[in-house]
Each structure stands twice: as structure tokens, then as C-alpha cells.
Amino acid sequence: MIKKGSKVKILTGKDRNKEGEIIEMDRSNERAKVKGINLVKKHVKTTKEKKGGIVSKENFLHISNLSLIDEKIKKQKEKAAK
């Protein structure tokens, strides 16, 4: 099951074959944010507290485009290859 903190591999899109960790889930829409993946530019208006400008941030991906990485299996495959 894919949940926050899980390691995943991206299957499709501009970030195909990259790996990352899930930082946020939207279960109702079946979407997830992955750290450092699917970065988009967002124009932020200046306020009293924050400076404005163009900010890069992660956007949601559909969970069908993600594959869960099992660390135990990955380590076993590396041992078998040696």
C-alpha cells in the first residue's frame, strides 16, 4: 500500500524512472506528492510576511503512475547480482 513516507518509482511522464519519497497524499482523488518530482513554477504574490516571486514546488501525481519500491527485495537482488 502506498502511504506517506513510502519510497516510490515514477512509471510515466517527464520524471520517468526517478525515485522519491511520498510527502503528501490526497486519498479522495488518488493522488500523491513525491519529493523532488513533478516540479512546477508557481507565481507567489508579495505579502507583509513573505517575499513574492517565482517558486518551484511539487505537484500531485496520480498513484497509478507510481510503483512502490520494497527496500528488502532491492537489497536481495543486489546480493544475488554479486
N, CA, C and O atoms as a GROMACS GRO file, in nm:
protein
  328
    1MET      N    1   0.084  -0.119   0.000
    1MET     CA    2   0.000   0.000   0.000
    1MET      C    3   0.088   0.125   0.000
    1MET      O    4   0.185   0.134   0.076
    2ILE      N    5   0.055   0.218  -0.083
    2ILE     CA    6   0.130   0.343  -0.092
    2ILE      C    7   0.080   0.437   0.017
    2ILE      O    8  -0.040   0.462   0.028
    3LYS      N    9   0.173   0.490   0.098
    3LYS     CA   10   0.137   0.584   0.204
    3LYS      C   11   0.250   0.684   0.223
    3LYS      O   12   0.357   0.670   0.165
    4LYS      N   13   0.225   0.784   0.305
    4LYS     CA   14   0.323   0.890   0.330
    4LYS      C   15   0.452   0.829   0.385
    4LYS      O   16   0.448   0.747   0.477
    5GLY      N   17   0.565   0.869   0.327
    5GLY     CA   18   0.694   0.818   0.371
    5GLY      C   19   0.743   0.699   0.289
    5GLY      O   20   0.858   0.658   0.304
    6SER      N   21   0.659   0.642   0.203
    6SER     CA   22   0.697   0.527   0.120
    6SER      C   23   0.791   0.571   0.008
    6SER      O   24   0.780   0.683  -0.043
    7LYS      N   25   0.882   0.482  -0.030
    7LYS     CA   26   0.969   0.505  -0.144
    7LYS      C   27   0.898   0.455  -0.268
    7LYS      O   28   0.846   0.343  -0.270
    8VAL      N   29   0.894   0.538  -0.373
    8VAL     CA   30   0.825   0.501  -0.497
    8VAL      C   31   0.912   0.531  -0.617
    8VAL      O   32   1.005   0.612  -0.611
    9LYS      N   33   0.880   0.463  -0.729
    9LYS     CA   34   0.945   0.487  -0.858
    9LYS      C   35   0.839   0.542  -0.951
    9LYS      O   36   0.725   0.493  -0.951
   10ILE      N   37   0.874   0.643  -1.031
   10ILE     CA   38   0.781   0.705  -1.125
   10ILE      C   39   0.781   0.622  -1.253
   10ILE      O   40   0.887   0.592  -1.308
   11LEU      N   41   0.662   0.584  -1.301
   11LEU     CA   42   0.649   0.498  -1.418
   11LEU      C   43   0.629   0.574  -1.548
   11LEU      O   44   0.672   0.527  -1.654
   12THR      N   45   0.565   0.692  -1.544
   12THR     CA   46   0.536   0.767  -1.667
   12THR      C   47   0.563   0.915  -1.646
   12THR      O   48   0.581   0.961  -1.534
   13GLY      N   49   0.566   0.989  -1.757
   13GLY     CA   50   0.580   1.134  -1.751
   13GLY      C   51   0.723   1.180  -1.766
   13GLY      O   52   0.813   1.102  -1.796
   14LYS      N   53   0.743   1.309  -1.745
   14LYS     CA   54   0.875   1.369  -1.765
   14LYS      C   55   0.978   1.321  -1.663
   14LYS      O   56   1.098   1.331  -1.689
   15ASP      N   57   0.934   1.270  -1.550
   15ASP     CA   58   1.025   1.222  -1.445
   15ASP      C   59   1.032   1.069  -1.440
   15ASP      O   60   1.060   1.012  -1.334
   16ARG      N   61   1.006   1.003  -1.553
   16ARG     CA   62   1.005   0.856  -1.559
   16ARG      C   63   1.136   0.798  -1.508
   16ARG      O   64   1.244   0.852  -1.535
   17ASN      N   65   1.127   0.687  -1.435
   17ASN     CA   66   1.240   0.610  -1.380
   17ASN      C   67   1.311   0.680  -1.264
   17ASN      O   68   1.412   0.629  -1.216
   18LYS      N   69   1.262   0.793  -1.218
   18LYS     CA   70   1.320   0.857  -1.099
   18LYS      C   71   1.254   0.798  -0.975
   18LYS      O   72   1.144   0.744  -0.981
   19GLU      N   73   1.324   0.810  -0.863
   19GLU     CA   74   1.273   0.758  -0.738
   19GLU      C   75   1.263   0.871  -0.637
   19GLU      O   76   1.340   0.967  -0.641
   20GLY      N   77   1.167   0.859  -0.546
   20GLY     CA   78   1.149   0.960  -0.443
   20GLY      C   79   1.061   0.911  -0.330
   20GLY      O   80   1.013   0.798  -0.331
   21GLU      N   81   1.041   0.998  -0.233
   21GLU     CA   82   0.962   0.965  -0.115
   21GLU      C   83   0.833   1.046  -0.116
   21GLU      O   84   0.833   1.164  -0.149
   22ILE      N   85   0.722   0.982  -0.079
   22ILE     CA   86   0.593   1.050  -0.076
   22ILE      C   87   0.589   1.145   0.043
   22ILE      O   88   0.617   1.105   0.156
   23ILE      N   89   0.553   1.272   0.016
   23ILE     CA   90   0.546   1.372   0.122
   23ILE      C   91   0.402   1.411   0.157
   23ILE      O   92   0.377   1.468   0.263
   24GLU      N   93   0.308   1.382   0.066
   24GLU     CA   94   0.168   1.417   0.091
   24GLU      C   95   0.078   1.327   0.008
   24GLU      O   96   0.111   1.292  -0.106
   25MET      N   97  -0.037   1.290   0.065
   25MET     CA   98  -0.134   1.205  -0.006
   25MET      C   99  -0.269   1.275  -0.013
   25MET      O  100  -0.309   1.346   0.079
   26ASP      N  101  -0.340   1.254  -0.125
   26ASP     CA  102  -0.478   1.300  -0.142
   26ASP      C  103  -0.559   1.176  -0.179
   26ASP      O  104  -0.578   1.147  -0.297
   27ARG      N  105  -0.606   1.105  -0.077
   27ARG     CA  106  -0.673   0.976  -0.098
   27ARG      C  107  -0.804   0.990  -0.176
   27ARG      O  108  -0.837   0.902  -0.256
   28SER      N  109  -0.878   1.098  -0.156
   28SER     CA  110  -1.007   1.113  -0.224
   28SER      C  111  -0.991   1.123  -0.376
   28SER      O  112  -1.077   1.076  -0.450
   29ASN      N  113  -0.882   1.182  -0.422
   29ASN     CA  114  -0.856   1.195  -0.566
   29ASN      C  115  -0.750   1.098  -0.616
   29ASN      O  116  -0.711   1.102  -0.732
   30GLU      N  117  -0.702   1.009  -0.528
   30GLU     CA  118  -0.599   0.909  -0.561
   30GLU      C  119  -0.473   0.973  -0.617
   30GLU      O  120  -0.424   0.933  -0.723
   31ARG      N  121  -0.422   1.073  -0.547
   31ARG     CA  122  -0.303   1.145  -0.591
   31ARG      C  123  -0.201   1.156  -0.478
   31ARG      O  124  -0.236   1.147  -0.360
   32ALA      N  125  -0.074   1.174  -0.516
   32ALA     CA  126   0.033   1.184  -0.418
   32ALA      C  127   0.138   1.285  -0.465
   32ALA      O  128   0.158   1.303  -0.585
   33LYS      N  129   0.204   1.350  -0.368
   33LYS     CA  130   0.317   1.438  -0.398
   33LYS      C  131   0.444   1.362  -0.361
   33LYS      O  132   0.454   1.304  -0.254
   34VAL      N  133   0.541   1.364  -0.454
   34VAL     CA  134   0.667   1.296  -0.433
   34VAL      C  135   0.777   1.401  -0.424
   34VAL      O  136   0.783   1.493  -0.506
   35LYS      N  137   0.865   1.387  -0.325
   35LYS     CA  138   0.970   1.485  -0.301
   35LYS      C  139   1.064   1.497  -0.422
   35LYS      O  140   1.126   1.399  -0.463
   36GLY      N  141   1.074   1.620  -0.478
   36GLY     CA  142   1.164   1.648  -0.588
   36GLY      C  143   1.115   1.604  -0.725
   36GLY      O  144   1.190   1.613  -0.823
   37ILE      N  145   0.991   1.556  -0.734
   37ILE     CA  146   0.936   1.505  -0.860
   37ILE      C  147   0.818   1.591  -0.904
   37ILE      O  148   0.744   1.642  -0.819
   38ASN      N  149   0.799   1.609  -1.035
   38ASN     CA  150   0.689   1.686  -1.093
   38ASN      C  151   0.689   1.830  -1.041
   38ASN      O  152   0.586   1.881  -0.995
   39LEU      N  153   0.805   1.894  -1.049
   39LEU     CA  154   0.818   2.033  -1.003
   39LEU      C  155   0.750   2.128  -1.101
   39LEU      O  156   0.766   2.115  -1.223
   40VAL      N  157   0.674   2.222  -1.048
   40VAL     CA  158   0.608   2.324  -1.128
   40VAL      C  159   0.646   2.462  -1.074
   40VAL      O  160   0.680   2.475  -0.956
   41LYS      N  161   0.639   2.563  -1.159
   41LYS     CA  162   0.668   2.700  -1.118
   41LYS      C  163   0.537   2.765  -1.073
   41LYS      O  164   0.435   2.754  -1.140
   42LYS      N  165   0.541   2.832  -0.958
   42LYS     CA  166   0.423   2.899  -0.904
   42LYS      C  167   0.459   3.044  -0.878
   42LYS      O  168   0.559   3.074  -0.813
   43HIS      N  169   0.378   3.134  -0.929
   43HIS     CA  170   0.400   3.276  -0.906
   43HIS      C  171   0.331   3.314  -0.775
   43HIS      O  172   0.210   3.296  -0.759
   44VAL      N  173   0.412   3.366  -0.681
   44VAL     CA  174   0.362   3.399  -0.547
   44VAL      C  175   0.361   3.550  -0.530
   44VAL      O  176   0.461   3.617  -0.558
   45LYS      N  177   0.250   3.602  -0.484
   45LYS     CA  178   0.237   3.745  -0.462
   45LYS      C  179   0.304   3.785  -0.331
   45LYS      O  180   0.301   3.709  -0.234
   46THR      N  181   0.365   3.902  -0.328
   46THR     CA  182   0.431   3.952  -0.208
   46THR      C  183   0.328   3.990  -0.101
   46THR      O  184   0.227   4.054  -0.130
   47THR      N  185   0.356   3.948   0.023
   47THR     CA  186   0.272   3.986   0.137
   47THR      C  187   0.361   4.050   0.242
   47THR      O  188   0.482   4.062   0.222
   48LYS      N  189   0.302   4.090   0.353
   48LYS     CA  190   0.381   4.150   0.461
   48LYS      C  191   0.478   4.048   0.521
   48LYS      O  192   0.589   4.084   0.560
   49GLU      N  193   0.435   3.921   0.528
   49GLU     CA  194   0.519   3.819   0.589
   49GLU      C  195   0.622   3.759   0.493
   49GLU      O  196   0.736   3.732   0.532
   50LYS      N  197   0.582   3.739   0.364
   50LYS     CA  198   0.668   3.668   0.270
   50LYS      C  199   0.699   3.753   0.148
   50LYS      O  200   0.620   3.837   0.104
   51LYS      N  201   0.819   3.727   0.094
   51LYS     CA  202   0.859   3.790  -0.030
   51LYS      C  203   0.798   3.710  -0.146
   51LYS      O  204   0.791   3.588  -0.139
   52GLY      N  205   0.754   3.777  -0.249
   52GLY     CA  206   0.694   3.711  -0.365
   52GLY      C  207   0.798   3.664  -0.464
   52GLY      O  208   0.919   3.672  -0.438
   53GLY      N  209   0.752   3.616  -0.577
   53GLY     CA  210   0.842   3.572  -0.682
   53GLY      C  211   0.795   3.441  -0.741
   53GLY      O  212   0.682   3.397  -0.719
   54ILE      N  213   0.883   3.378  -0.817
   54ILE     CA  214   0.852   3.250  -0.880
   54ILE      C  215   0.914   3.140  -0.795
   54ILE      O  216   1.035   3.138  -0.772
   55VAL      N  217   0.829   3.047  -0.750
   55VAL     CA  218   0.872   2.941  -0.660
   55VAL      C  219   0.849   2.806  -0.728
   55VAL      O  220   0.745   2.784  -0.790
   56SER      N  221   0.947   2.714  -0.716
   56SER     CA  222   0.928   2.578  -0.764
   56SER      C  223   0.874   2.493  -0.651
   56SER      O  224   0.926   2.498  -0.539
   57LYS      N  225   0.770   2.414  -0.680
   57LYS     CA  226   0.716   2.325  -0.579
   57LYS      C  227   0.663   2.199  -0.645
   57LYS      O  228   0.638   2.196  -0.765
   58GLU      N  229   0.647   2.093  -0.564
   58GLU     CA  230   0.597   1.966  -0.615
   58GLU      C  231   0.448   1.975  -0.642
   58GLU      O  232   0.375   2.043  -0.571
   59ASN      N  233   0.405   1.905  -0.746
   59ASN     CA  234   0.263   1.896  -0.778
   59ASN      C  235   0.221   1.750  -0.763
   59ASN      O  236   0.306   1.661  -0.759
   60PHE      N  237   0.090   1.726  -0.756
   60PHE     CA  238   0.040   1.592  -0.736
   60PHE      C  239   0.055   1.506  -0.862
   60PHE      O  240   0.048   1.555  -0.974
   61LEU      N  241   0.077   1.375  -0.840
   61LEU     CA  242   0.078   1.273  -0.945
   61LEU      C  243  -0.029   1.170  -0.912
   61LEU      O  244  -0.059   1.147  -0.795
   62HIS      N  245  -0.088   1.110  -1.014
   62HIS     CA  246  -0.186   1.004  -0.989
   62HIS      C  247  -0.111   0.878  -0.942
   62HIS      O  248  -0.004   0.847  -0.994
   63ILE      N  249  -0.168   0.807  -0.844
   63ILE     CA  250  -0.096   0.693  -0.786
   63ILE      C  251  -0.080   0.577  -0.885
   63ILE      O  252   0.002   0.488  -0.862
   64SER      N  253  -0.156   0.577  -0.995
   64SER     CA  254  -0.138   0.472  -1.096
   64SER      C  255  -0.004   0.489  -1.169
   64SER      O  256   0.042   0.396  -1.234
   65ASN      N  257   0.056   0.607  -1.159
   65ASN     CA  258   0.185   0.634  -1.223
   65ASN      C  259   0.303   0.608  -1.130
   65ASN      O  260   0.417   0.639  -1.164
   66LEU      N  261   0.276   0.550  -1.013
   66LEU     CA  262   0.378   0.522  -0.914
   66LEU      C  263   0.390   0.373  -0.889
   66LEU      O  264   0.291   0.300  -0.900
   67SER      N  265   0.510   0.328  -0.857
   67SER     CA  266   0.533   0.189  -0.821
   67SER      C  267   0.606   0.187  -0.688
   67SER      O  268   0.708   0.254  -0.672
   68LEU      N  269   0.556   0.110  -0.594
   68LEU     CA  270   0.616   0.101  -0.461
   68LEU      C  271   0.749   0.027  -0.469
   68LEU      O  272   0.758  -0.077  -0.534
   69ILE      N  273   0.852   0.080  -0.404
   69ILE     CA  274   0.984   0.016  -0.400
   69ILE      C  275   0.997  -0.054  -0.266
   69ILE      O  276   0.986   0.010  -0.161
   70ASP      N  277   1.021  -0.184  -0.269
   70ASP     CA  278   1.042  -0.259  -0.147
   70ASP      C  279   1.192  -0.269  -0.123
   70ASP      O  280   1.263  -0.335  -0.200
   71GLU      N  281   1.241  -0.205  -0.019
   71GLU     CA  282   1.385  -0.198   0.008
   71GLU      C  283   1.445  -0.337   0.034
   71GLU      O  284   1.559  -0.363  -0.003
   72LYS      N  285   1.369  -0.426   0.098
   72LYS     CA  286   1.421  -0.560   0.129
   72LYS      C  287   1.449  -0.638   0.001
   72LYS      O  288   1.553  -0.702  -0.011
   73ILE      N  289   1.356  -0.632  -0.096
   73ILE     CA  290   1.373  -0.704  -0.222
   73ILE      C  291   1.489  -0.644  -0.301
   73ILE      O  292   1.565  -0.717  -0.365
   74LYS      N  293   1.503  -0.512  -0.297
   74LYS     CA  294   1.611  -0.444  -0.370
   74LYS      C  295   1.748  -0.491  -0.319
   74LYS      O  296   1.838  -0.517  -0.398
   75LYS      N  297   1.763  -0.502  -0.187
   75LYS     CA  298   1.888  -0.547  -0.128
   75LYS      C  299   1.918  -0.693  -0.164
   75LYS      O  300   2.033  -0.728  -0.189
   76GLN      N  301   1.814  -0.777  -0.167
   76GLN     CA  302   1.832  -0.916  -0.202
   76GLN      C  303   1.879  -0.930  -0.346
   76GLN      O  304   1.964  -1.014  -0.375
   77LYS      N  305   1.824  -0.849  -0.436
   77LYS     CA  306   1.864  -0.853  -0.577
   77LYS      C  307   2.009  -0.810  -0.593
   77LYS      O  308   2.081  -0.866  -0.676
   78GLU      N  309   2.052  -0.710  -0.515
   78GLU     CA  310   2.191  -0.662  -0.523
   78GLU      C  311   2.287  -0.771  -0.476
   78GLU      O  312   2.394  -0.788  -0.534
   79LYS      N  313   2.250  -0.845  -0.371
   79LYS     CA  314   2.335  -0.954  -0.321
   79LYS      C  315   2.344  -1.065  -0.424
   79LYS      O  316   2.451  -1.121  -0.445
   80ALA      N  317   2.232  -1.098  -0.489
   80ALA     CA  318   2.229  -1.205  -0.589
   80ALA      C  319   2.313  -1.168  -0.711
   80ALA      O  320   2.372  -1.256  -0.774
   81ALA      N  321   2.319  -1.040  -0.745
   81ALA     CA  322   2.396  -0.995  -0.862
   81ALA      C  323   2.546  -1.005  -0.839
   81ALA      O  324   2.623  -1.015  -0.935
   82LYS      N  325   2.588  -1.001  -0.714
   82LYS     CA  326   2.733  -1.005  -0.682
   82LYS      C  327   2.784  -1.143  -0.689
   82LYS      O  328   2.903  -1.166  -0.666
   0.00000   0.00000   0.00000
